Amino acid sequence: MIENSFNRRDFLKVLGWGGATVALSGCGNTSVEDGREFVTSYVQTADYIIPSIGTYFNSTCAQCDAGCGIMGRVREGRVLKLEGNPKSPTSVGKMCGLGQAGVQAHYNPDRIREPLLRNGDKGEAITWEKALALINEKIGGVKAENIAFLTGGVSGHVKVLLKNYLDALGSGHHYVYEAVAPSIMRAANKKAYGVEMPRLRLDKAKVILSFGADFLGAWVSPVHFSQQYARFRKADNGKRGVLVQVESKMTLTGANADRWLAIRPGTEGILALGLINALSTAGLSVSGDVVAVVKEYTTDRVSKDTGVSAEHIAKLAALLKERSPSLIIAGSAAEGYAHGSQNAAAIALLNQVLGNVGKTVEGSSGIPFPQMAPTTGNRQALQALNDNMAQDKVKVLFSYGSNPVFTAPASMKLKENLKKVPFKVAFAHYMDETAVEADLVLPLNSALEDWGTVMPEYVADGAQLSIRQPLMEKLHPGTLGMGDILLALLKQRRPNEYKGYEDFYSYLRNAMVSNKGALGGADADDNTFWDAALSHGMVKLAGSPVNISSHVSVNGLVVPAPFAEDSAYPLHLIPAVSASLRDGRNANEPWLQESPDPLTTIVWDSWVEMHPKTAAKLGIVEGDIVEVASKSGAIKAQVYVFTGIHPDVISVPLGYGHEAMGRYAKGVGVNAFKILDPIFDKETGELAMHETRVKVSKAGQRVIIVKDEGPAGGQQMGRKIAVRMSSDKVNLSKEV
Amino acid sequence: MYCFLRLSVLLVGLIVSVSSYAANAVQPLTTADDLGPKVEQPIEFPHDRHAGDAAKGGMQINCMYCHTYARRSIVAGIPPLQKCIGCHQNIESVRETPRIKKLFEYWEAKKAVPWKKVHDLPDFVRFNHERHIQRFVFAQNKPVQEACGYCHGDVKTMTVARRQKPLSMGWCVSCHQKDHPVDATSTKTTHGPNDCWQCHK
């Protein structure tokens, strides 16, 4: 009604008078707020609990799979801030930004608060008794072989209960799926060194050559590697280690390297073999059969194939020969191709030739309780489940700790196949894409209010069982821990075995106390052992060390020639795993959306990273909305022109583009998982994440990118800041 | 019509601001009228019975016996229920009185008593009990009830506590400007800090 007549000037007048009113009321003492709030009041409390003074409790982070030890500051019964647990060998008192956002996973307003049963398009709140009875009823109506359990990586006592439940059902269908796990690396390591996850000693290396392993950002256990990296850079003997990063798209680790080498996508194996040849020519003793294989990889040929200059190859070979031990790491960028396993094998061979195995690549520790060891997953498991669903072989599906509807490539048609499953149960924190498809959604406790044990896949030192304990009371009375739910389900099947346990806590305490001898508490009485374990946040296990030997065979080691040009789809798509969003499970934590990407400084959106040359060729400038189309689909996003990427490559970060999940995740950016082509690593069958070819076309619009970075060559306080330079003009280190 | 609308908005703003100023302007710094609102508590706790003079039937319990956090924390706090019960389970004479019965009802239900805050400064003010208690009680040997009374008034004569002082910034500063001896034995004097950031962090 008022429409335009209430103009800006009037608005300001009213605002001014209103402001004056508020300011005048502020005089005097009207802001003392007596009698409205409650005092923190306890029934019983420990002597060390003092209102307004924080108490720290140790637990285990759940934000990614690294499983760092954390310490939460608790005041007046609420957890306020997380830090690293100083006693944890993984985190040693440090913590990453992703971990810090754990409190936002806990206090998140979009958490599910009660069990929901599908009624048409809506979820109807039901009681836990009804939900569990319904599961029992549905399971009773189908054959055991038609029941499937899909999870992310699980370990510890929850894994034990899960296995027992599946055994009780008689179903062996436990599918473990991790969307961005280093599955090819595990297989390649197993083949080369006999263990899936050898311990990398960055701190002992004098040179690190990393083929796209973003160990400072998002790879395996970044907090632990960052600390090793600090010692590598400032070694006790005063000699600073040299880091060379070879990759097609610059990662955080690449940005920290002394020399960043842009390599043509997929040719990492060729470079590794070329380096072996150069080393052997320079006089390093290399066995005859290896020489026979690598001798055709002359520096000229390798330089032509990989795009890395002959000068850099020569310098790199000289550096590796001169400084020993070195460490060669194969990351996801080298392994994300159909020949990923061969690339990894060639890189492992380089480690072997340099004699690093046993020095900087060490054996891990044996795990005394294999039933609690982490189950690692891969996309193949999801494929098997998908096939079974397509053939109507799955009647009841449980889903926990993974969000396949979001992370599976569109070509799998997972969402359609999921609809064929008559009864789907999702254990979830949020109504994510998978929970939305479910028939029954069971809300889980947050990691800060749950009991559990975690055995991380990569442990820094020895073997350990990390303990997750509640840092505060449950926020929502209607949620339950995964352990509690499994225990309740087991009570339906094996009442005699489990009726003695009131809840998961009593099960966990009993399981640990009755094994205290093996958990380092042989001399302590039960309570002392248990209190010490909770206080430390973990127990050390006496694991026998596993010695590794390197036996990379050159037999059958073939690294294919570089990709042929494809005129229809001329560019390679690299789906980037960012340190904050990873596979998208944390996308509903606003701190992570708000913290700028370390390289582009972009916030709250997806982007397409593109080399200036490529952009010029396509007539694209920063902020142009482009369509990125692969054979499997297309997405639209803003272009960010960036020199830290190979001209044949574009990169889109993963984790964005949720269609559900919550207010901070939904509709922000686009989902790059969807357009990945179904191309698989030939040896392991794993999805070759970097293999997708795309074409880019302008979509017409142009936007201003929301980012922290100022204009190139911009000034701050009269000084030039963040000067842009192409990587070949930067000379950070004389050595490389 | 639009003009009228605008005028009326401005007039309302003016009237509200003047009346609000007038309401505040009459308040002097410290008078007996600085009483805060009556705060209704779940249990009508008789401070006079616990802390009052023996001659008037009080038990003369030290303030810090219950408000034990005052000397160790920025807040004085409320004792946990177990502290009330610790004494009262041995005091048979009042066991059946309505207030004590209610107290034990909370205890048996393991529910904390939802006490309301009587002195609640705005969130942008940081008042530290520990500093004041350490200075007045432990350094200057002032009687506890006197030291607490500077801000809380003569609580030992009240039943349910009620705010006695304005707790405004001017009132705080009026005390911080006064010189006082550094400790009980010294003749050297000092005064409370007057930097903004001492309270507004």
HADDOCK unambig.tbl for C-alpha pairs under 7 A between the chains (distance, minus, plus):
assign (segid A and resid 14 and name CA) (segid B and resid 9 and name CA) 6.98 0.50 0.50
assign (segid A and resid 14 and name CA) (segid B and resid 10 and name CA) 6.35 0.50 0.50
assign (segid A and resid 17 and name CA) (segid B and resid 13 and name CA) 5.66 0.50 0.50
assign (segid A and resid 17 and name CA) (segid B and resid 14 and name CA) 6.82 0.50 0.50
assign (segid A and resid 18 and name CA) (segid B and resid 13 and name CA) 5.98 0.50 0.50
assign (segid A and resid 20 and name CA) (segid B and resid 17 and name CA) 6.83 0.50 0.50
assign (segid A and resid 21 and name CA) (segid B and resid 13 and name CA) 6.86 0.50 0.50
assign (segid A and resid 21 and name CA) (segid B and resid 16 and name CA) 6.62 0.50 0.50
assign (segid A and resid 21 and name CA) (segid B and resid 17 and name CA) 4.21 0.50 0.50
assign (segid A and resid 24 and name CA) (segid B and resid 17 and name CA) 6.50 0.50 0.50
assign (segid A and resid 24 and name CA) (segid B and resid 20 and name CA) 6.79 0.50 0.50
assign (segid A and resid 24 and name CA) (segid B and resid 21 and name CA) 5.52 0.50 0.50
assign (segid A and resid 25 and name CA) (segid B and resid 20 and name CA) 5.58 0.50 0.50
assign (segid A and resid 25 and name CA) (segid B and resid 21 and name CA) 6.09 0.50 0.50
assign (segid A and resid 27 and name CA) (segid B and resid 24 and name CA) 6.81 0.50 0.50
assign (segid A and resid 28 and name CA) (segid B and resid 24 and name CA) 5.88 0.50 0.50
assign (segid A and resid 28 and name CA) (segid B and resid 168 and name CA) 6.87 0.50 0.50
assign (segid A and resid 29 and name CA) (segid B and resid 166 and name CA) 6.64 0.50 0.50
assign (segid A and resid 29 and name CA) (segid B and resid 168 and name CA) 5.12 0.50 0.50
assign (segid A and resid 31 and name CA) (segid B and resid 122 and name CA) 6.19 0.50 0.50
assign (segid A and resid 32 and name CA) (segid B and resid 120 and name CA) 5.99 0.50 0.50
assign (segid A and resid 32 and name CA) (segid B and resid 121 and name CA) 5.02 0.50 0.50
assign (segid A and resid 32 and name CA) (segid B and resid 122 and name CA) 5.81 0.50 0.50
assign (segid A and resid 33 and name CA) (segid B and resid 120 and name CA) 5.11 0.50 0.50
assign (segid A and resid 33 and name CA) (segid B and resid 121 and name CA) 6.08 0.50 0.50
assign (segid A and resid 33 and name CA) (segid B and resid 122 and name CA) 6.42 0.50 0.50
assign (segid A and resid 34 and name CA) (segid B and resid 117 and name CA) 6.06 0.50 0.50
assign (segid A and resid 34 and name CA) (segid B and resid 118 and name CA) 4.98 0.50 0.50
assign (segid A and resid 34 and name CA) (segid B and resid 119 and name CA) 5.42 0.50 0.50
assign (segid A and resid 34 and name CA) (segid B and resid 120 and name CA) 5.05 0.50 0.50
assign (segid A and resid 35 and name CA) (segid B and resid 39 and name CA) 5.26 0.50 0.50
assign (segid A and resid 35 and name CA) (segid B and resid 116 and name CA) 5.57 0.50 0.50
assign (segid A and resid 35 and name CA) (segid B and resid 117 and name CA) 5.17 0.50 0.50
assign (segid A and resid 35 and name CA) (segid B and resid 118 and name CA) 5.23 0.50 0.50
assign (segid A and resid 36 and name CA) (segid B and resid 116 and name CA) 6.69 0.50 0.50
assign (segid A and resid 36 and name CA) (segid B and resid 117 and name CA) 6.73 0.50 0.50
assign (segid A and resid 37 and name CA) (segid B and resid 116 and name CA) 5.85 0.50 0.50
assign (segid A and resid 37 and name CA) (segid B and resid 117 and name CA) 5.69 0.50 0.50
assign (segid A and resid 38 and name CA) (segid B and resid 114 and name CA) 6.36 0.50 0.50
assign (segid A and resid 38 and name CA) (segid B and resid 115 and name CA) 5.70 0.50 0.50
assign (segid A and resid 38 and name CA) (segid B and resid 116 and name CA) 4.31 0.50 0.50
assign (segid A and resid 38 and name CA) (segid B and resid 117 and name CA) 5.41 0.50 0.50
assign (segid A and resid 39 and name CA) (segid B and resid 78 and name CA) 6.95 0.50 0.50
assign (segid A and resid 39 and name CA) (segid B and resid 115 and name CA) 5.73 0.50 0.50
assign (segid A and resid 39 and name CA) (segid B and resid 116 and name CA) 5.72 0.50 0.50
assign (segid A and resid 39 and name CA) (segid B and resid 117 and name CA) 5.48 0.50 0.50
assign (segid A and resid 41 and name CA) (segid B and resid 78 and name CA) 6.20 0.50 0.50
assign (segid A and resid 41 and name CA) (segid B and resid 80 and name CA) 6.13 0.50 0.50
assign (segid A and resid 41 and name CA) (segid B and resid 112 and name CA) 5.75 0.50 0.50
assign (segid A and resid 41 and name CA) (segid B and resid 113 and name CA) 6.48 0.50 0.50
assign (segid A and resid 41 and name CA) (segid B and resid 114 and name CA) 6.72 0.50 0.50
assign (segid A and resid 42 and name CA) (segid B and resid 80 and name CA) 4.63 0.50 0.50
assign (segid A and resid 42 and name CA) (segid B and resid 81 and name CA) 6.25 0.50 0.50
assign (segid A and resid 42 and name CA) (segid B and resid 112 and name CA) 5.15 0.50 0.50
assign (segid A and resid 43 and name CA) (segid B and resid 80 and name CA) 5.15 0.50 0.50
assign (segid A and resid 43 and name CA) (segid B and resid 81 and name CA) 4.51 0.50 0.50
assign (segid A and resid 43 and name CA) (segid B and resid 82 and name CA) 5.90 0.50 0.50
assign (segid A and resid 43 and name CA) (segid B and resid 110 and name CA) 6.29 0.50 0.50
assign (segid A and resid 43 and name CA) (segid B and resid 111 and name CA) 6.25 0.50 0.50
assign (segid A and resid 43 and name CA) (segid B and resid 112 and name CA) 4.80 0.50 0.50
assign (segid A and resid 44 and name CA) (segid B and resid 80 and name CA) 5.60 0.50 0.50
assign (segid A and resid 44 and name CA) (segid B and resid 81 and name CA) 6.27 0.50 0.50
assign (segid A and resid 44 and name CA) (segid B and resid 82 and name CA) 5.40 0.50 0.50
assign (segid A and resid 45 and name CA) (segid B and resid 80 and name CA) 6.64 0.50 0.50
assign (segid A and resid 50 and name CA) (segid B and resid 69 and name CA) 6.53 0.50 0.50
assign (segid A and resid 51 and name CA) (segid B and resid 75 and name CA) 6.75 0.50 0.50
assign (segid A and resid 51 and name CA) (segid B and resid 77 and name CA) 6.53 0.50 0.50
assign (segid A and resid 52 and name CA) (segid B and resid 73 and name CA) 6.53 0.50 0.50
assign (segid A and resid 52 and name CA) (segid B and resid 74 and name CA) 6.57 0.50 0.50
assign (segid A and resid 52 and name CA) (segid B and resid 75 and name CA) 6.61 0.50 0.50
assign (segid A and resid 53 and name CA) (segid B and resid 73 and name CA) 6.77 0.50 0.50
